Amino acid sequence: MVSMSVEKIDGRRFQNGFIITLILRNEGPENYSLDLRQPVFDVYVYDADGSLVADWSSCYEMLDLPIPIHLRRGEEFTEIKSWEPNALNLRDGTVKPLPPGRYYLKGVWLGRPLIETGLISVDIV
């Protein structure tokens, strides 16, 4: 099971930003083991019409390091991300702020099997 929570933060560093907590919990009867590369979680951003407008991982550079995940039944793996509401412009490769409005975030576990959370609405002002 994957769960996600979103907390809005306003401050000097994260003006109009969010803290996103993603948790993978092994609820199966057997141990879960997998070696992944970053990111192990991603966050997809949809506009009010349901169109994908951004994803967390395209706005950040990551080290190509292996991340071993080993969970016994009932154990959790947690990742906390900070996100300022930006999107990668595919035409010129720049990262630009999303315009104000209501958006919907979906957390995604990028391991096997791929698991998605439900949508959480956020307002960007």
N, C-alpha and C positions, 0 to 999 in steps of 0.2 A: 504494500500500500504506500502511496505517496501523498503527503499532505503539504499544503503551502499556507503561510500566513503573510500578510502585507501590513506594514506599519508606516504611516506617513510621517515624514520628518521635515521640519522647516528649521533651517539654521544657516549659518554663514557658509558652511562647506556644502551642504546639500539643500540648496534652495529648491523647494518643490520636489524633493526626492523621496525615496522609499527604501525601507529595509525589508528584504524578502527572505523568509526562512523556509527552507525546503527540507523535508524529512522523508527518508525511505525507511520503512519499518518492515522487517521480515515477519510476516504472519503465516508463512507456510510451515509445513511439518518438518522440512529439512533445512540444513544450513545453506546459505546463499554466499557464493564466492565468485568474484569477477574482478579482473584487472582492467581498469579503464584509463583513458586519457582525459585531460581537462577539455571542456567542462563535463562534469558528470550529471549536472542538472542544467537545464536551460529554462528561460522564461520567454514565452511567446506573447506578443502584445497585439491585440485586435482592436480595431476602431468600432464605433457604434453600429456600423453596417456588418460587422463580422469579418472584415477583411484583415488579414495579417499585415501589420504595418511595421513591426520591428521584432527583434529578438535580442535578449540580453547579450549573448555571446558574440554577436557581430560587432559590438561596440567596444570590446576589450581584447587586448592581446593576452595570451596565456602561455605559460611555459609548457613544453611538451614533456611532461613527467608522468610516469605511471602512477596510478592511484589504486592500490589494492583494497577491495571492499570485501570484508568477510563478516557476515552476520549470522549469528545463531538465532533460532526462533525467539521472537520478542525483542531482539536488539534493533537499534536504530543507527542510521548514518544521517548526520545533519550538516547542511551547508547554509551559510548566511551570506547573502549578496546585498550590496548597496546598488541602487539604480537611480540615476537621474534620467528623467523621461526623454531619452534620445533615440534616434534611429539612424542607421547607416544609409546614406544616399548611394544607391548602386551606380548611378550615372558618373559621379565624380569621386566616390570613395571617401567622402567626408562624413563625419558624424554631426548631425544637427538636432536641435531640440524638436520634440513633437509639439504641434500646435495645441493650444488649450482645448479641452473637451473631455468627454467620458471615454475611457478605454477599459479593456478587459484583459487581465493577465491570466495565463495558464502556465503552471509549472510542469516541466517534462523531465522525467528520469531517462537519461540517454543510454542506459544499460540494456541488458536483455532480461526480460522483455521490456520494450519501451512502455512506460506508464505515464499517463497524463492526469493532472488534477482537473477539477472543475474550474470554472471561470470566477475571478474576483474582480469586481469593478473598482476603478480608481478614477478620480477626477484630477485633471491637470489644469491648473489655473495660471 
